[in-house]
Amino acid sequence: MSHGQPYGPRDGQTRAYPVPGQAPPQYDQGRDYRQPQGGYRQPPPPYEPPGQQVPPPGGRPPRRKRRVGRILLVILLAIVVLIAATWIYLESSFNRVAALTDYPGRPAAGAGTNWLIVGSDSRAGLDAEDQERLATGDAKGQRTDTMLLLHLPDNDQKPTLVSLLRDSYVDIPGKGKNKLNAAYAFGGPALLAQTVEKNTNLRLDHYIEIGFGGFASLVDAVGGVEMCLDKPIKDPLAGIDLPAGCQELDGANALGYVRTRATARADIDRVVRQRQFISALMDKVASPGTLLNPFRMVPLLADAPDAITLDEGDHLHNLPSLGFAIAGASSGSTVSTSVPIGDSRSVAKIGSVILWDQKKSKALFDALRTDTAVPSSSIVLPGS
């Protein structure tokens, strides 16, 4: 009596199945599995306990990990491209001027690096509405409202930020003696830079200039700058009416604050306010609240090229050290002073002028040229 083909392979052999609780049978990879009748019998797949994955051939990582790695690489490349594009845009968009030129008798290069920082009353790019909002007035021509000399040492000395008073009575090459800011009116950035070099015996390495509109735009881009006033300041000519106490100044009020001379010591007070405000502005620019905030950083990067004018030999990579040194004036890591004043007088056809203290000012500039500590007698403190 036939019961049909037996279960299992046609050769009559039966399969071996694992018995619960016992280890699975082992299979010899070198065994000859050919059958007598011919052909091959494939060995069963290796035993895989429930819930355990067999590593993929060649030790390759799971597909999900490879996908995450590719995404991170794409993001990294996008960030690099964005930074490079922004750098190229800024480097190629700054206004340029031939401010630092060679001439007979130019001072030799000393130790460290010297910047001439100029705030001009340029109204370029401002329409009638902007000029009224910023209270720029209708003066013709172009002059300098702010002149600062920044020295960056090559050693462990502190940087030094020096205010050059606009009414300083100095020798202007080819023009005789006059107020320092007249040099800019006579011959622009190049003559101003040459005048500063001749009267300080310091060779300038870099030049940066910012006009009325650019200054106000930068202040607004960072969301304003907080200043604390000991006394209220009201000056219709500068367009400000500021109460005493701490307050955040927007672009228009900030411009009036650094321009006004409606205080007891006029120009002396003004240069002190200028150093304090510019230091606070640079500190705000370099703060995480600006660098990590796209709503502030993007407008700042967009406004900077139109606001800033550099010498033809200056580049974007020169600016970070400038900004950090200026910001350091508010924390004391940068020495902040004015050129020591000796006297003041009135000169026919020129007006009231300021005379430098020759001995103290020479000691100041000699220290900067040799990267040595500035003598305390040459440092003019606020209020002194």
SERO-4910 file (N, C-alpha, C, O; in steps of 0.05 Angstrom, whole numbers):
BEGIN
 pado doro    nc1    nc2    nc3   cac1   cac2   cac3    cc1    cc2    cc3    oc1    oc2    oc3
  Met    A     17    -24      0      0      0      0     18     24      0     34     29     18
  Ser    A     14     40    -20     31     64    -24     20     87     -9     -4     93    -10
  His    A     37    101      3     29    126     18     40    151      4     41    172     17
  Gly    A     50    148    -21     61    172    -36     90    177    -27    102    162    -12
  Gln    A    100    199    -38    127    207    -32    130    215     -3    112    228      8
  Pro    A    152    206      8    156    215     36    162    244     38    172    256     19
  Tyr    A    156    256     61    162    284     65    192    288     66    206    270     75
  Gly    A    201    311     56    230    317     56    241    314     28    226    313      9
  Pro    A    267    312     25    280    310     -1    274    284    -15    266    264     -3
  Arg    A    278    286    -42    272    263    -58    291    240    -52    284    217    -59
  Asp    A    314    244    -40    333    222    -35    325    206    -10    339    187     -2
  Gly    A    302    214      1    292    198     23    303    208     50    293    199     71
  Gln    A    322    226     49    332    235     74    313    256     86    300    270     71
  Thr    A    313    258    111    296    278    124    313    302    134    337    299    139
  Arg    A    300    325    135    313    349    145    316    348    175    300    335    188
  Ala    A    336    361    185    341    363    214    331    390    223    340    411    214
  Tyr    A    312    390    241    301    415    252    310    418    281    313    399    296
  Pro    A    316    444    289    325    448    316    304    440    337    280    446    333
  Val    A    313    428    357    295    420    379    294    443    399    315    454    407
  Pro    A    270    451    407    268    474    426    286    469    450    286    447    462
  Gly    A    302    490    458    319    488    481    347    478    475    364    479    492
  Gln    A    351    469    450    378    459    443    390    477    422    376    491    407
  Ala    A    417    477    421    431    494    402    426    484    374    424    459    370
  Pro    A    425    500    354    420    491    326    444    476    316    466    480    325
  Pro    A    438    458    297    461    442    286    480    460    271    472    481    260
  Gln    A    505    453    271    526    468    257    531    456    230    528    432    226
  Tyr    A    538    473    211    542    464    184    570    470    176    580    492    180
  Asp    A    582    450    164    610    453    155    610    466    127    599    455    108
  Gln    A    623    490    126    623    504    101    639    489     79    635    494     55
  Gly    A    657    471     87    673    457     67    662    430     59    674    416     43
  Arg    A    639    423     70    628    396     65    617    395     36    606    414     26
  Asp    A    619    371     24    609    366     -2    580    358      0    573    336     11
  Tyr    A    562    376    -10    533    370     -7    521    358    -32    497    358    -36
  Arg    A    538    347    -50    527    335    -75    513    309    -68    521    294    -50
  Gln    A    491    304    -81    475    280    -76    482    258    -96    492    263   -117
  Pro    A    477    233    -87    484    211   -105    470    213   -132    482    206   -152
  Gln    A    446    222   -132    431    223   -157    441    246   -175    432    249   -197
  Gly    A    460    262   -165    470    285   -180    458    311   -170    437    311   -157
  Gly    A    470    332   -177    460    359   -169    472    366   -141    488    352   -130
  Tyr    A    463    388   -132    472    399   -106    449    405    -88    427    412    -97
  Arg    A    454    401    -63    434    409    -43    446    432    -28    467    430    -15
  Gln    A    432    455    -29    442    479    -16    440    476     15    420    467     25
  Pro    A    462    485     29    460    485     58    440    505     68    436    526     56
  Pro    A    428    498     90    407    517    100    421    543    109    445    543    116
  Pro    A    407    565    110    418    591    119    427    589    148    416    573    163
  Pro    A    446    605    157    455    604    185    432    611    204    414    627    197
  Tyr    A    433    599    226    412    604    246    414    632    257    435    642    265
  Glu    A    391    645    258    390    673    268    370    674    291    346    671    286
  Pro    A    379    679    315    361    681    338    341    703    333    347    723    320
  Pro    A    317    700    343    296    721    340    306    748    351    318    749    372
  Gly    A    300    770    336    306    797    345    334    806    340    341    829    346
  Gln    A    352    789    329    380    797    324    385    799    295    378    781    279
  Gln    A    397    822    286    403    827    258    431    818    252    450    821    267
  Val    A    433    806    228    460    798    219    473    822    206    460    835    189
  Pro    A    498    829    213    511    852    201    512    850    171    515    828    160
  Pro    A    508    872    156    509    871    127    536    863    117    556    867    131
  Pro    A    538    851     93    564    842     82    583    865     81    576    888     74
  Gly    A    609    860     87    630    880     86    629    900    109    645    919    109
  Gly    A    612    897    129    611    915    151    601    942    145    606    961    159
  Arg    A    585    945    123    575    972    115    554    981    136    539    965    146
  Pro    A    553   1007    142    534   1017    161    506   1015    150    502   1014    126
  Pro    A    486   1016    167    459   1015    157    453   1038    139    466   1059    141
  Arg    A    434   1035    121    427   1056    102    419   1082    115    424   1103    104
  Arg    A    405   1081    138    396   1105    151    419   1122    160    418   1147    157
  Lys    A    441   1110    171    464   1125    179    478   1138    156    487   1161    158
  Arg    A    479   1124    133    492   1135    109    476   1159    100    488   1179     91
  Arg    A    450   1158    101    433   1180     92    437   1205    110    439   1227    100
  Val    A    439   1201    137    444   1223    155    471   1236    150    473   1260    151
  Gly    A    491   1220    145    518   1230    139    518   1248    114    530   1269    114
  Arg    A    503   1239     93    502   1255     68    488   1281     73    497   1302     62
  Ile    A    467   1281     89    452   1306     95    470   1326    110    470   1350    104
  Leu    A    485   1316    130    503   1333    145    525   1345    127    533   1368    130
  Leu    A    535   1329    108    556   1338     90    545   1360     72    558   1380     67
  Val    A    520   1357     62    508   1377     45    504   1403     61    509   1425     50
  Ile    A    495   1401     86    491   1425    102    518   1439    107    519   1464    105
  Leu    A    539   1424    113    565   1436    117    575   1450     92    585   1473     94
  Leu    A    572   1438     69    580   1450     44    564   1475     39    575   1495     29
  Ala    A    538   1475     45    521   1499     41    531   1522     58    531   1545     49
  Ile    A    538   1516     83    548   1537    101    574   1549     91    578   1573     91
  Val    A    592   1531     81    618   1541     71    613   1558     46    626   1580     44
  Val    A    596   1550     28    590   1566      4    578   1593     12    584   1613      0
  Leu    A    560   1593     32    547   1618     41    567   1637     52    567   1661     46
  Ile    A    585   1627     69    606   1644     81    624   1655     59    631   1679     59
  Ala    A    632   1638     40    650   1647     19    636   1668      1    649   1688     -7
  Ala    A    611   1664     -5    596   1683    -21    593   1710     -7    596   1731    -19
  Thr    A    587   1709     19    585   1734     35    611   1749     36    612   1773     33
  Trp    A    633   1734     40    660   1746     41    666   1760     14    676   1782     14
  Ile    A    661   1746     -8    667   1757    -35    650   1782    -40    659   1802    -51
  Tyr    A    624   1781    -31    606   1804    -35    616   1828    -20    618   1850    -31
  Leu    A    624   1824      6    633   1847     21    660   1858     11    663   1882      8
  Glu    A    678   1840      5    705   1848     -4    703   1865    -30    718   1884    -34
  Ser    A    684   1857    -47    682   1871    -73    663   1895    -73    662   1910    -92
  Ser    A    648   1899    -50    628   1920    -50    636   1945    -34    623   1966    -37
  Phe    A    657   1944    -18    666   1967     -3    674   1990    -22    686   1985    -43
  Asn    A    668   2015    -13    678   2038    -28    709   2039    -23    718   2033     -1
  Arg    A    724   2047    -44    753   2049    -42    762   2077    -49    750   2091    -65
  Val    A    784   2085    -36    796   2111    -41    826   2109    -37    835   2094    -20
  Ala    A    841   2125    -53    870   2125    -51    878   2144    -28    885   2167    -34
  Ala    A    876   2135     -3    881   2152     19    910   2152     28    921   2173     36
  Leu    A    923   2129     27    950   2126     36    969   2123     13    971   2102      0
  Thr    A    983   2145      7   1001   2146    -16   1029   2153     -7   1033   2166     14
  Asp    A   1049   2145    -22   1077   2152    -16   1083   2181    -25   1071   2190    -44
  Tyr    A   1101   2193    -11   1109   2221    -17   1136   2225     -5   1144   2211     14
  Pro    A   1151   2245    -14   1178   2250     -3   1176   2257     27   1160   2274     35
  Gly    A   1193   2245     43   1193   2251     72   1172   2237     88   1168   2244    111
  Arg    A   1159   2217     77   1139   2202     92   1152   2187    115   1174   2175    111
  Pro    A   1140   2187    139   1153   2173    162   1157   2143    156   1141   2131    142
  Ala    A   1179   2133    167   1185   2105    163   1166   2088    180   1155   2098    200
  Ala    A   1162   2063    172   1144   2046    187   1156   2040    214   1180   2034    217
  Gly    A   1139   2041    235   1148   2034    262   1137   2007    270   1129   1991    253
  Ala    A   1137   2002    296   1126   1977    306   1095   1979    306   1084   2001    308
  Gly    A   1082   1956    305   1053   1956    306   1039   1965    281   1052   1969    260
  Thr    A   1013   1969    283    996   1977    260    980   2001    268    969   2003    290
  Asn    A    978   2021    249    963   2045    255    940   2049    236    943   2047    211
  Trp    A    916   2054    247    892   2060    232    885   2090    235    887   2101    257
  Leu    A    876   2102    213    863   2128    215    833   2124    210    825   2115    189
  Ile    A    817   2131    231    788   2127    230    775   2154    227    779   2172    243
  Val    A    760   2158    206    748   2184    199    718   2182    198    707   2165    184
  Gly    A    705   2200    212    676   2204    208    671   2230    194    676   2251    205
  Ser    A    662   2228    169    659   2253    153    630   2262    153    612   2247    160
  Asp    A    626   2287    145    598   2298    144    587   2294    115    571   2310    107
  Ser    A    597   2274    101    588   2268     74    558   2262     75    548   2247     91
  Arg    A    544   2275     57    515   2270     54    509   2253     29    486   2252     20
  Ala    A    529   2240     18    526   2224     -6    505   2202     -1    506   2188     19
  Gly    A    486   2200    -19    465   2179    -17    441   2188      0    422   2172      3
  Leu    A    442   2212     12    420   2221     28    402   2240     12    412   2259      1
  Asp    A    376   2234     11    358   2252     -2    349   2274     18    358   2274     41
  Ala    A    333   2293     10    325   2315     27    311   2306     52    314   2318     73
  Glu    A    295   2284     50    281   2274     73    300   2262     94    297   2267    118
  Asp    A    320   2248     84    340   2236    102    357   2258    116    362   2257    139
  Gln    A    364   2278    101    380   2300    112    364   2315    134    375   2323    154
  Glu    A    338   2318    130    322   2330    150    319   2312    175    320   2322    198
  Arg    A    315   2286    170    312   2268    192    337   2266    209    336   2264    234
  Leu    A    360   2267    196    386   2265    210    397   2292    219    418   2293    231
  Ala    A    383   2313    212    392   2340    219    421   2345    211    437   2354    226
  Thr    A    426   2339    185    454   2342    175    460   2371    168    484   2378    164
  Gly    A    440   2388    165    445   2415    156    449   2416    126    447   2395    112
  Asp    A    456   2439    116    459   2442     87    487   2453     80    490   2466     59
  Ala    A    506   2447     96    534   2457     91    544   2444     65    539   2421     59
  Lys    A    558   2461     49    569   2451     24    597   2439     29    609   2444     50
  Gly    A    606   2424      9    632   2412     12    632   2388     30    611   2376     36
  Gln    A    655   2380     39    658   2356     56    680   2360     76    702   2369     70
  Arg    A    673   2354    102    692   2358    123    692   2333    141    677   2314    136
  Thr    A    709   2333    161    711   2311    180    700   2319    207    708   2340    218
  Asp    A    681   2304    217    670   2309    244    685   2293    265    686   2301    289
  Thr    A    697   2271    257    711   2253    276    737   2243    264    738   2235    241
  Met    A    758   2244    280    784   2233    271    797   2219    295    802   2230    316
  Leu    A    801   2193    291    813   2176    312    837   2162    301    837   2153    278
  Leu    A    857   2159    317    881   2144    310    882   2119    328    882   2122    353
  Leu    A    881   2096    316    882   2071    331    908   2057    326    916   2052    303
  His    A    923   2051    347    948   2036    345    945   2008    356    936   2004    379
  Leu    A    951   1988    339    951   1960    347    979   1950    350    994   1949    330
  Pro    A    988   1943    375   1016   1935    379   1022   1907    369   1003   1891    366
  Asp    A   1047   1902    364   1056   1875    357   1063   1858    381   1068   1834    379
  Asn    A   1064   1871    405   1072   1856    429   1048   1855    448   1025   1857    439
  Asp    A   1053   1852    474   1031   1849    493   1021   1876    505   1006   1876    524
  Gln    A   1030   1898    493   1019   1924    502    990   1926    493    981   1913    474
  Lys    A    975   1944    507    947   1948    500    945   1965    475    962   1982    470
  Pro    A    924   1960    458    919   1979    436    913   2007    448    905   2009    471
  Thr    A    917   2027    432    912   2055    440    895   2069    420    900   2069    396
  Leu    A    873   2081    430    854   2096    413    857   2126    420    852   2134    443
  Val    A    865   2142    401    871   2170    406    853   2188    390    850   2185    366
  Ser    A    839   2206    403    822   2226    390    840   2249    380    856   2260    395
  Leu    A    836   2256    354    850   2279    343    830   2301    340    812   2300    323
  Leu    A    832   2322    356    812   2343    356    811   2358    329    833   2364    319
  Arg    A    788   2362    319    785   2375    293    796   2403    292    804   2412    270
  Asp    A    797   2417    315    806   2445    315    836   2446    322    847   2468    327
  Ser    A    850   2423    321    879   2423    327    893   2440    306    888   2438    282
  Tyr    A    911   2458    315    925   2476    297    951   2462    289    970   2460    304
  Val    A    952   2454    264    974   2437    254    984   2447    227    971   2464    214
  Asp    A   1007   2436    219   1018   2442    192   1005   2424    172   1005   2399    174
  Ile    A    993   2436    151    981   2421    129    999   2423    105   1003   2445     95
  Pro    A   1010   2401     95   1029   2402     73   1018   2418     49    997   2412     38
  Gly    A   1033   2439     42   1026   2455     19   1005   2476     25    998   2492      7
  Lys    A    994   2477     49    973   2496     56    979   2513     80    963   2530     88
  Gly    A   1002   2509     93   1009   2524    117    995   2514    141    985   2491    142
  Lys    A    993   2530    162    981   2522    187    951   2527    186    942   2548    177
  Asn    A    935   2508    196    906   2511    196    895   2489    215    910   2473    227
  Lys    A    868   2489    217    855   2468    233    858   2441    219    859   2439    195
  Leu    A    860   2420    235    865   2393    224    843   2385    205    849   2373    184
  Asn    A    818   2391    211    797   2382    193    797   2397    167    783   2389    148
  Ala    A    812   2419    165    813   2434    140    829   2418    119    825   2422     95
  Ala    A    847   2400    128    862   2384    110    844   2367     92    849   2364     68
  Tyr    A    823   2357    104    804   2340     88    789   2357     68    785   2349     45
  Ala    A    782   2382     77    767   2400     58    786   2409     35    776   2412     13
  Phe    A    812   2412     41    830   2421     20    837   2398      0    838   2403    -24
  Gly    A    842   2374     10    852   2353     -7    841   2326     -2    853   2306    -12
  Gly    A    819   2323     12    807   2297     16    823   2278     34    840   2287     49
  Pro    A    816   2252     33    830   2233     50    860   2232     48    874   2229     68
  Ala    A    871   2235     24    900   2233     20    914   2256     35    934   2251     48
  Leu    A    904   2281     33    918   2303     47    914   2301     77    932   2308     92
  Leu    A    890   2292     86    886   2288    114    905   2267    125    918   2272    146
  Ala    A    908   2245    112    926   2224    121    955   2234    122    970   2228    141
  Gln    A    963   2249    102    990   2260    101    994   2280    124   1016   2280    136
  Thr    A    974   2295    130    976   2315    151    979   2301    178    995   2309    195
  Val    A    964   2280    183    966   2265    208    994   2252    210   1006   2253    232
  Glu    A   1004   2241    188   1030   2228    189   1052   2249    195   1070   2244    212
  Lys    A   1050   2272    183   1071   2293    186   1071   2304    215   1092   2310    226
  Asn    A   1048   2306    227   1046   2319    254   1049   2299    277   1053   2307    300
  Thr    A   1047   2273    271   1051   2253    292   1076   2237    288   1085   2223    307
  Asn    A   1088   2239    264   1112   2223    257   1106   2193    258   1123   2176    264
  Leu    A   1081   2185    253   1072   2158    252   1063   2151    224   1049   2167    211
  Arg    A   1072   2128    214   1064   2120    187   1037   2105    189   1035   2086    205
  Leu    A   1017   2113    174    991   2100    174    991   2076    156   1002   2076    134
  Asp    A    978   2054    166    977   2029    151    949   2024    139    947   2011    118
  His    A    929   2035    152    901   2030    142    884   2056    146    890   2073    162
  Tyr    A    863   2057    129    845   2081    130    817   2071    127    811   2054    110
  Ile    A    799   2081    144    770   2075    143    754   2100    148    761   2116    165
  Glu    A    733   2104    132    716   2128    134    687   2120    133    679   2101    120
  Ile    A    671   2134    148    642   2130    148    628   2157    148    636   2175    163
  Gly    A    607   2160    132    592   2185    130    568   2185    147    562   2166    162
  Phe    A    553   2207    147    529   2211    163    509   2188    160    502   2175    180
  Gly    A    500   2184    135    480   2164    131    489   2136    138    474   2120    149
  Gly    A    514   2129    131    524   2103    138    525   2098    167    519   2075    176
  Phe    A    534   2117    183    535   2115    212    508   2109    223    505   2090    239
  Ala    A    488   2124    215    461   2120    226    450   2093    218    436   2080    234
  Ser    A    455   2084    193    446   2058    184    457   2035    201    443   2016    207
  Leu    A    483   2037    207    496   2015    223    484   2014    251    480   1992    261
  Val    A    479   2037    263    467   2037    289    439   2025    289    432   2009    306
  Asp    A    423   2032    269    396   2020    267    397   1991    261    380   1975    270
  Ala    A    417   1982    245    419   1954    238    424   1936    262    415   1913    263
  Val    A    439   1946    283    444   1930    307    422   1934    328    425   1924    350
  Gly    A    401   1949    322    380   1953    341    384   1975    360    371   1976    382
  Gly    A    402   1994    354    408   2016    372    430   2010    392    437   1987    396
  Val    A    440   2031    405    462   2028    424    455   2043    450    446   2066    449
  Glu    A    459   2030    472    452   2042    498    475   2060    508    498   2052    508
  Met    A    467   2084    516    486   2103    528    474   2115    553    449   2117    555
  Cys    A    491   2121    572    482   2133    598    492   2162    600    516   2166    600
  Leu    A    473   2181    601    480   2209    602    479   2219    630    459   2215    644
  Asp    A    500   2233    639    500   2246    665    481   2269    666    467   2274    687
  Lys    A    479   2284    644    461   2307    642    446   2307    616    455   2294    597
  Pro    A    423   2319    615    408   2320    590    423   2337    569    438   2355    576
  Ile    A    419   2331    544    431   2345    522    409   2353    502    395   2336    491
  Lys    A    407   2379    498    388   2389    478    403   2407    458    416   2426    465
  Asp    A    402   2399    433    416   2414    412    399   2413    386    400   2393    372
  Pro    A    385   2435    380    368   2435    356    385   2432    330    376   2420    311
  Leu    A    410   2442    331    427   2440    307    434   2411    301    436   2403    278
  Ala    A    437   2394    322    443   2366    318    417   2349    318    419   2325    314
  Gly    A    394   2361    323    369   2347    322    364   2328    345    351   2307    342
  Ile    A    374   2335    370    371   2317    392    359   2332    417    364   2356    420
  Asp    A    344   2318    433    334   2327    459    334   2303    477    313   2290    480
  Leu    A    357   2297    489    361   2272    503    360   2277    533    374   2295    543
  Pro    A    344   2262    548    343   2265    578    367   2252    591    382   2237    578
  Ala    A    372   2258    616    393   2245    631    385   2216    636    361   2209    636
  Gly    A    405   2199    641    400   2171    647    407   2153    624    414   2162    602
  Cys    A    404   2127    628    410   2107    608    387   2104    588    364   2103    596
  Gln    A    394   2103    563    374   2101    542    387   2089    517    411   2090    513
  Glu    A    370   2078    500    379   2066    475    376   2086    452    354   2095    447
  Leu    A    397   2093    439    397   2113    418    394   2099    391    409   2081    384
  Asp    A    375   2109    375    373   2099    347    393   2114    330    408   2130    340
  Gly    A    392   2109    304    412   2120    286    412   2151    286    434   2163    287
  Ala    A    388   2163    285    387   2192    283    397   2205    309    413   2224    309
  Asn    A    388   2195    332    397   2206    358    426   2200    363    440   2217    375
  Ala    A    436   2177    354    464   2171    358    482   2190    342    502   2199    352
  Leu    A    473   2196    317    489   2215    301    489   2243    314    511   2255    314
  Gly    A    467   2252    324    466   2278    338    483   2277    363    496   2297    370
  Tyr    A    483   2255    377    498   2252    402    528   2255    398    542   2267    414
  Val    A    539   2243    377    568   2244    372    576   2270    358    600   2276    357
  Arg    A    557   2285    347    563   2310    333    560   2335    350    574   2354    346
  Thr    A    543   2334    370    536   2358    385    560   2370    400    577   2355    411
  Arg    A    561   2396    401    580   2410    418    566   2428    438    577   2447    449
  Ala    A    540   2422    443    524   2438    461    527   2430    490    508   2425    504
  Thr    A    552   2428    498    559   2422    526    580   2442    536    591   2458    520
  Ala    A    587   2440    561    605   2460    573    632   2462    559    643   2483    555
  Arg    A    644   2439    552    671   2439    541    671   2434    511    692   2428    499
  Ala    A    648   2436    498    646   2435    469    661   2412    457    653   2389    461
  Asp    A    683   2417    442    697   2397    427    710   2376    445    711   2352    438
  Ile    A    718   2384    469    731   2365    488    710   2344    496    716   2320    496
  Asp    A    686   2353    503    665   2334    510    658   2316    487    652   2293    490
  Arg    A    658   2328    463    649   2314    440    668   2290    434    658   2268    428
  Val    A    694   2294    435    712   2272    428    710   2250    449    714   2226    442
  Val    A    704   2257    474    700   2237    494    675   2220    488    676   2195    489
  Arg    A    654   2233    480    629   2219    473    633   2202    448    623   2180    447
  Gln    A    649   2212    429    654   2197    405    668   2171    411    660   2150    401
  Arg    A    689   2172    427    704   2148    434    686   2128    449    686   2104    443
  Gln    A    670   2138    468    652   2121    484    631   2108    466    626   2084    468
  Phe    A    619   2124    448    598   2113    432    608   2093    412    597   2071    409
  Ile    A    630   2099    398    641   2081    377    649   2055    390    646   2034    378
  Ser    A    660   2057    415    668   2032    429    643   2016    435    643   1991    432
  Ala    A    622   2029    445    597   2014    451    584   2002    426    573   1980    427
  Leu    A    586   2017    403    575   2007    378    590   1982    369    578   1962    362
  Met    A    617   1982    370    633   1959    362    628   1935    380    628   1912    372
  Asp    A    624   1941    406    618   1919    425    591   1907    419    587   1882    421
  Lys    A    571   1923    410    545   1913    402    547   1896    377    534   1875    374
  Val    A    563   1906    358    566   1891    333    578   1863    337    570   1844    325
  Ala    A    598   1862    356    612   1836    361    597   1819    381    607   1797    388
  Ser    A    574   1827    391    560   1811    412    545   1788    399    537   1789    376
  Pro    A    540   1766    414    524   1744    404    496   1752    395    485   1741    377
  Gly    A    485   1773    409    458   1782    402    457   1793    374    435   1794    362
  Thr    A    480   1801    362    480   1811    335    490   1789    316    478   1784    295
  Leu    A    512   1776    323    524   1755    306    506   1732    301    506   1720    279
  Leu    A    490   1724    321    472   1701    319    443   1707    312    427   1690    311
  Asn    A    438   1733    308    411   1742    302    409   1750    273    419   1771    266
  Pro    A    397   1734    255    396   1741    227    381   1766    221    387   1779    201
  Phe    A    362   1774    239    347   1799    234    365   1824    239    357   1846    232
  Arg    A    387   1820    252    406   1842    256    431   1838    238    441   1858    226
  Met    A    440   1814    236    465   1809    221    461   1814    191    478   1826    178
  Val    A    439   1805    180    434   1809    151    432   1839    144    446   1847    125
  Pro    A    416   1856    158    417   1884    152    444   1897    156    452   1915    141
  Leu    A    459   1888    176    485   1899    181    504   1893    157    518   1911    148
  Leu    A    504   1868    148    521   1861    125    512   1875     99    528   1882     82
  Ala    A    486   1880     97    476   1894     73    483   1923     73    488   1935     52
  Asp    A    483   1936     97    489   1965     99    519   1971    100    527   1993     91
  Ala    A    535   1953    109    563   1958    113    578   1968     88    593   1987     90
  Pro    A    575   1955     65    590   1964     42    585   1992     33    603   2007     25
  Asp    A    559   2001     35    553   2029     28    561   2049     49    566   2072     43
  Ala    A    564   2039     74    570   2058     96    600   2063     99    608   2083    109
  Ile    A    616   2044     90    645   2044     96    661   2049     71    656   2038     50
  Thr    A    682   2066     74    701   2071     53    729   2063     64    737   2071     86
  Leu    A    743   2047     48    770   2037     56    791   2047     37    785   2055     14
  Asp    A    816   2047     46    838   2052     28    840   2029      8    831   2007     13
  Glu    A    852   2035    -15    854   2015    -36    869   1990    -28    864   1969    -39
  Gly    A    887   1993     -9    902   1969      0    890   1954     23    902   1935     32
  Asp    A    867   1962     33    854   1949     55    835   1928     46    823   1929     24
  His    A    831   1907     64    813   1885     57    796   1877     80    799   1887    103
  Leu    A    777   1860     75    758   1852     95    771   1839    119    763   1843    142
  His    A    793   1824    115    806   1810    137    820   1829    156    828   1821    178
  Asn    A    823   1854    148    836   1874    165    816   1885    186    825   1896    206
  Leu    A    790   1882    182    770   1895    198    765   1883    226    761   1898    245
  Pro    A    766   1856    229    760   1845    256    778   1855    278    768   1862    299
  Ser    A    804   1857    273    822   1867    294    816   1896    301    818   1905    324
  Leu    A    808   1912    281    800   1939    285    775   1941    303    775   1956    323
  Gly    A    755   1925    297    730   1925    313    734   1917    342    724   1929    360
  Phe    A    750   1895    346    754   1885    373    770   1905    390    765   1908    414
  Ala    A    790   1919    377    806   1938    391    789   1962    400    792   1972    422
  Ile    A    772   1972    382    755   1995    389    735   1987    411    731   2002    430
  Ala    A    724   1963    409    705   1954    429    719   1952    456    706   1955    477
  Gly    A    745   1946    456    760   1943    481    762   1969    497    769   1968    521
  Ala    A    757   1992    485    759   2017    499    738   2019    522    743   2032    542
  Ser    A    715   2005    519    695   2006    539    701   1988    563    691   1993    585
  Ser    A    718   1968    559    725   1950    581    752   1955    593    759   1943    613
  Gly    A    767   1974    581    793   1980    592    816   1964    579    839   1968    586
  Ser    A    809   1946    561    830   1930    548    844   1946    526    864   1938    515
  Thr    A    833   1970    519    845   1988    500    848   2015    514    830   2025    527
  Val    A    872   2027    512    877   2053    524    862   2074    508    865   2074    483
  Ser    A    847   2092    520    832   2112    507    840   2140    516    841   2145    540
  Thr    A    847   2157    497    857   2183    505    853   2203    482    844   2195    460
  Ser    A    860   2228    486    862   2249    466    891   2258    464    906   2254    483
  Val    A    897   2272    443    924   2285    442    925   2306    464    906   2323    466
  Pro    A    945   2306    481    946   2325    503    946   2354    493    959   2361    474
  Ile    A    930   2371    506    926   2398    497    943   2417    514    945   2414    538
  Gly    A    957   2435    500    974   2455    514    960   2481    518    963   2493    539
  Asp    A    945   2491    498    933   2517    500    912   2520    478    909   2502    461
  Ser    A    898   2542    478    879   2549    457    880   2579    452    887   2594    470
  Arg    A    875   2586    427    875   2615    420    859   2619    395    850   2601    383
  Ser    A    856   2645    389    841   2652    365    861   2662    343    878   2678    349
  Val    A    858   2652    319    875   2659    297    859   2673    276    837   2664    268
  Ala    A    870   2696    266    855   2711    246    849   2695    221    866   2680    211
  Lys    A    824   2697    211    814   2683    188    811   2653    191    803   2639    173
  Ile    A    818   2643    215    815   2614    220    796   2609    243    780   2590    242
  Gly    A    798   2625    263    780   2622    286    795   2610    310    819   2611    312
  Ser    A    779   2599    329    790   2588    353    803   2561    347    791   2544    334
  Val    A    828   2558    356    843   2534    351    854   2522    377    855   2536    398
  Ile    A    863   2497    376    874   2483    399    903   2477    392    909   2467    371
  Leu    A    921   2482    412    949   2475    409    956   2450    424    948   2448    448
  Trp    A    970   2432    412    979   2408    426   1001   2414    446   1017   2432    442
  Asp    A   1001   2399    468   1024   2401    486   1047   2386    473   1046   2361    471
  Gln    A   1067   2400    464   1088   2388    448   1103   2366    462   1109   2345    450
  Lys    A   1110   2369    487   1125   2349    502   1109   2324    507   1118   2302    502
  Lys    A   1084   2327    516   1068   2304    522   1058   2290    497   1057   2265    496
  Ser    A   1051   2305    477   1042   2292    452   1065   2277    438   1061   2256    427
  Lys    A   1090   2288    440   1112   2274    429   1117   2248    443   1123   2227    431
  Ala    A   1115   2248    470   1118   2224    486   1097   2203    478   1103   2179    477
  Leu    A   1072   2212    473   1051   2194    465   1057   2181    439   1055   2156    436
  Phe    A   1064   2197    419   1069   2186    392   1094   2169    391   1096   2150    376
  Asp    A   1115   2176    407   1139   2160    408   1133   2132    419   1144   2112    410
  Ala    A   1116   2131    440   1109   2106    452   1094   2088    432   1098   2064    431
  Leu    A   1076   2100    416   1062   2085    396   1080   2075    374   1077   2052    364
  Arg    A   1100   2091    366   1118   2083    344   1136   2060    353   1144   2044    336
  Thr    A   1142   2058    378   1160   2037    388   1146   2015    403   1160   1997    415
  Asp    A   1120   2015    404   1104   1994    418   1112   1992    447   1114   1970    458
  Thr    A   1115   2015    460   1120   2016    489   1096   2028    503   1078   2039    490
  Ala    A   1095   2025    529   1072   2035    544   1070   2066    542   1090   2080    544
  Val    A   1046   2075    538   1041   2104    537   1045   2116    565   1032   2106    584
  Pro    A   1061   2137    568   1065   2149    594   1038   2159    606   1022   2171    591
  Ser    A   1034   2155    631   1009   2164    644   1005   2194    641    982   2203    640
  Ser    A   1026   2209    640   1024   2238    638   1014   2247    610   1005   2269    607
  Ser    A   1014   2228    591   1005   2235    564    976   2225    559    965   2229    537
  Ile    A    964   2212    579    937   2201    576    917   2222    587    919   2229    610
  Val    A    899   2230    570    879   2250    578    854   2234    585    841   2222    567
  Leu    A    846   2234    610    823   2219    620    798   2235    616    799   2259    616
  Pro    A    775   2221    612    749   2236    610    745   2253    635    748   2244    657
  Gly    A    738   2278    630    732   2297    652    756   2313    660    754   2332    676
  Ser    A    780   2305    651    804   2320    659    809   2344    641    828   2358    645
***
